[in-house]
Amino acid sequence: MKQLLLTKIRLTHYFLGFFLIFFAVVFLAPRMKFDSAALTLFSVNSFLYGFYIAPILSSQKLRIEELHKIVRQEANAVFAMMLTLKSFPDPIRADLKRLLYEYVNASAKQCKAGEGEERYEKLISYCVDYRGEHQDLIRQFLEKLVANELNRTNFAMQMTNRVFSNEWMIMLVLFTVTLSFVMLLDAGDGAVYRVLAALLCTGLTMLLVILVKMSTLTHKKAKQIWDPYKTLIRTHFYRID
C-alpha cells in the first residue's frame, strides 16, 4: 500500500490534497494570540526544522545522483563484457550471455540492492569452475567481473543509505510543533491570511512527502535510475549479441 501511494500519486496531487485539507483545518481550528515568548519558540522551532531537514534532503538528492552514475557505470561494464564475448567460441559465449541477461534482468526488474547477487555469483562461479579450453579468455572475462564488484559494492551502499528512524522522530516532532503554531496563529480575519497559512502548512508537509519518496527511491527522477539496464535489455545490448 505504501509503495502504491508513493509510486502512483504525483506530487502535484499530494499538494492539492494537502492544501484542501489544511484550508479546511485553518478555517475550523480555534485561533490563538501568541505572546512574544511563544512566537520566539515558534521561530526557533521553525529554524530547527529547516536547519535539520535541509541537509537530509540534500543528501538524499546526492544519493539519487550517485546511484545514477553507479548504475550507468555498471551498465557500461556489462556492455563491455558482452563485447568481449564476441571473440568467445559459441558454447561458452551462449552460456555467459545467458547468465549476463539473467543478471541484468534481475537488476532492472527488481530494483533492489543485492537482488542480482545470486546471478552475479553464478557468472563468477562459471568462470572459476571452468576447466576446458580457452582458459585465457575465461580469465580475461573473470577480471572484468571482479573489476565491476566496486560498482556493485557502491550501489548496495547507496541503496541502504536511507533516513534513520531517530532522524524521522526528530523531524516529526519539529514538523508537528511548527504546523500547530501555523494552524493556531491568529493572523486576522482576512481570508488571504488563512489561505497563506494553508499554503505554508502544505509546503511544510510536502517537504516530508518529497523526503519519503526520495528515501524510498520512488521519486520521478529516482525511477530513471534503472534506464541503462532496461536499455541494454530492450536493444539486446545494442544488437551486439
C-alpha positions in Angstrom: 0.0 0.0 0.0 2.8 2.4 0.9 4.6 1.7 -2.3 1.4 2.1 -4.3 0.7 5.5 -2.8 4.3 6.6 -3.4 4.6 5.4 -6.9 1.2 6.1 -8.4 0.3 9.5 -6.8 2.0 12.5 -8.3 3.5 15.3 -6.1 1.0 17.8 -7.6 -1.9 15.6 -6.4 -0.3 15.4 -3.0 0.0 19.2 -3.0 -3.6 19.8 -4.0 -4.9 17.2 -1.5 -2.9 18.7 1.4 -3.9 22.2 0.5 -7.6 21.4 0.6 -7.2 19.6 3.9 -5.3 22.4 5.6 -7.5 25.0 4.1 -10.5 23.4 5.9 -8.5 22.9 9.1 -7.3 26.5 9.2 -10.9 27.8 9.0 -12.2 25.3 11.6 -9.3 25.4 14.1 -9.5 27.8 17.0 -7.4 31.0 16.7 -5.0 32.0 19.4 -3.0 35.1 20.1 0.6 34.2 21.0 2.8 36.4 23.2 6.4 37.2 22.4 7.7 34.2 24.2 5.5 31.8 22.3 6.4 33.5 19.0 10.1 33.1 19.9 9.6 29.4 20.5 7.8 29.2 17.1 10.7 31.0 15.4 13.3 28.7 17.0 11.4 25.6 16.2 10.8 26.6 12.6 14.5 27.4 12.2 15.5 24.0 13.6 13.0 22.2 11.3 14.5 23.9 8.2 18.1 23.5 9.6 17.6 19.8 10.2 15.6 18.8 7.1 17.7 20.7 4.5 20.9 18.6 4.8 18.9 15.4 4.8 17.0 16.4 1.6 20.3 17.4 0.1 22.0 14.1 1.0 19.0 12.1 -0.5 19.3 14.2 -3.7 23.0 13.5 -3.9 22.3 9.8 -3.2 20.0 9.6 -6.2 22.5 11.3 -8.5 25.3 9.0 -7.3 23.1 6.0 -8.0 22.5 7.3 -11.5 26.3 7.4 -12.0 26.9 3.9 -10.5 24.2 2.2 -12.5 25.4 3.8 -15.7 29.0 2.7 -14.9 27.9 -0.8 -14.3 25.8 -0.9 -17.4 28.9 0.2 -19.4 30.9 -2.5 -17.6 28.3 -5.2 -18.5 28.2 -3.8 -22.1 32.0 -4.2 -22.3 31.7 -7.8 -21.1 29.2 -8.5 -23.8 31.6 -7.0 -26.4 34.3 -9.3 -25.0 32.1 -12.3 -25.7 32.2 -11.7 -29.4 35.6 -13.4 -29.6 34.5 -16.4 -27.5 33.6 -19.8 -29.0 29.8 -20.4 -29.4 29.2 -22.8 -26.4 31.0 -20.6 -23.8 29.6 -17.4 -25.4 26.0 -18.7 -25.2 26.4 -19.7 -21.5 27.9 -16.4 -20.4 25.5 -14.4 -22.5 22.5 -16.1 -20.8 24.0 -15.5 -17.4 24.6 -11.9 -18.2 21.0 -11.5 -19.4 19.7 -13.0 -16.2 21.7 -10.7 -14.1 20.7 -7.5 -15.9 17.1 -8.6 -16.0 17.1 -9.2 -12.2 18.8 -5.8 -11.6 16.4 -3.9 -13.9 13.1 -5.5 -12.8 13.6 -5.9 -9.0 15.4 -2.6 -8.4 16.7 -3.7 -5.0 20.1 -3.8 -3.5 21.6 -7.3 -3.9 18.7 -8.6 -6.0 21.1 -9.8 -8.7 23.7 -11.1 -6.2 22.9 -14.8 -6.8 23.0 -14.4 -10.6 26.3 -12.5 -10.5 27.8 -15.2 -8.3 26.8 -17.7 -11.0 28.8 -15.8 -13.5 31.8 -15.8 -11.3 31.4 -19.5 -10.4 31.1 -20.4 -14.1 34.5 -18.7 -14.8 36.2 -20.1 -11.7 34.9 -23.7 -12.2 35.6 -23.7 -16.0 38.1 -26.5 -16.9 38.0 -26.6 -20.7 39.9 -24.9 -23.4 40.2 -21.1 -23.8 41.3 -20.5 -20.2 42.9 -17.2 -21.2 39.6 -15.9 -22.5 37.7 -17.0 -19.4 40.4 -15.4 -17.1 40.0 -12.1 -19.0 36.2 -12.2 -18.6 36.6 -13.0 -14.9 38.9 -10.0 -14.4 36.1 -7.8 -15.8 33.6 -9.4 -13.4 35.9 -8.7 -10.4 36.6 -5.2 -11.5 32.8 -4.5 -11.6 32.5 -5.5 -8.0 33.4 -2.0 -7.0 30.3 -0.6 -8.8 28.1 -3.3 -7.1 29.5 -2.5 -3.7 28.9 1.2 -4.1 25.4 0.5 -5.4 24.5 -1.6 -2.4 25.9 1.0 0.0 23.9 3.8 -1.6 20.7 1.8 -1.7 20.8 1.3 2.0 21.7 4.9 2.7 18.2 5.9 3.9 16.8 8.2 6.6 17.1 6.5 10.0 14.2 6.2 12.5 15.8 8.6 15.0 16.1 11.2 12.3 12.4 10.7 11.4 11.4 11.1 15.0 13.2 14.4 15.4 11.8 15.7 12.1 8.3 14.7 13.0 8.5 16.5 16.4 9.8 19.7 14.8 7.2 19.4 12.0 4.3 18.9 14.4 5.2 21.8 16.6 5.7 24.1 13.6 2.5 23.0 11.9 0.5 23.5 15.1 1.7 27.1 15.6 0.8 28.0 12.0 -2.7 26.5 12.2 -3.5 28.1 15.5 -1.9 31.5 14.9 -4.4 34.3 14.8 -3.2 36.4 11.9 -6.5 38.3 11.5 -9.9 37.6 10.0 -8.9 38.1 6.4 -9.3 35.1 4.0 -5.9 35.9 2.5 -4.1 35.2 5.7 -5.9 31.8 6.1 -5.0 30.9 2.5 -1.4 31.7 3.2 -1.5 29.7 6.4 -2.9 26.7 4.4 -0.2 27.1 1.8 2.5 27.2 4.5 1.2 24.1 6.1 1.1 22.4 2.7 4.7 23.4 2.0 5.9 22.0 5.3 4.1 18.7 4.7 5.4 18.4 1.1 8.9 18.6 2.4 8.3 15.3 4.3 6.5 13.7 1.3 9.4 14.5 -1.0 11.9 13.2 1.5 9.9 9.9 1.9 9.7 9.5 -1.9 13.4 10.2 -2.3 14.4 8.0 0.6 12.4 5.0 -0.8 13.7 5.7 -4.4 10.2 6.2 -5.9 10.7 9.9 -6.8 10.2 10.7 -10.5 13.9 11.2 -11.0 14.9 8.2 -9.0 12.8 5.8 -11.1 15.0 6.7 -14.1 18.0 5.2 -12.3 17.2 1.8 -13.9 17.0 3.1 -17.5 20.5 1.9 -18.5 19.7 -1.7 -17.5 16.4 -1.5 -19.4 18.0 0.0 -22.4 20.5 -2.9 -22.6 17.6 -5.4 -22.4 15.4 -3.6 -24.9 18.2 -3.1 -27.5 19.7 -6.6 -26.9 22.9 -5.0 -25.8 22.7 -2.6 -28.7 22.3 -5.5 -31.0 25.8 -6.9 -30.5 24.7 -10.2 -29.1 
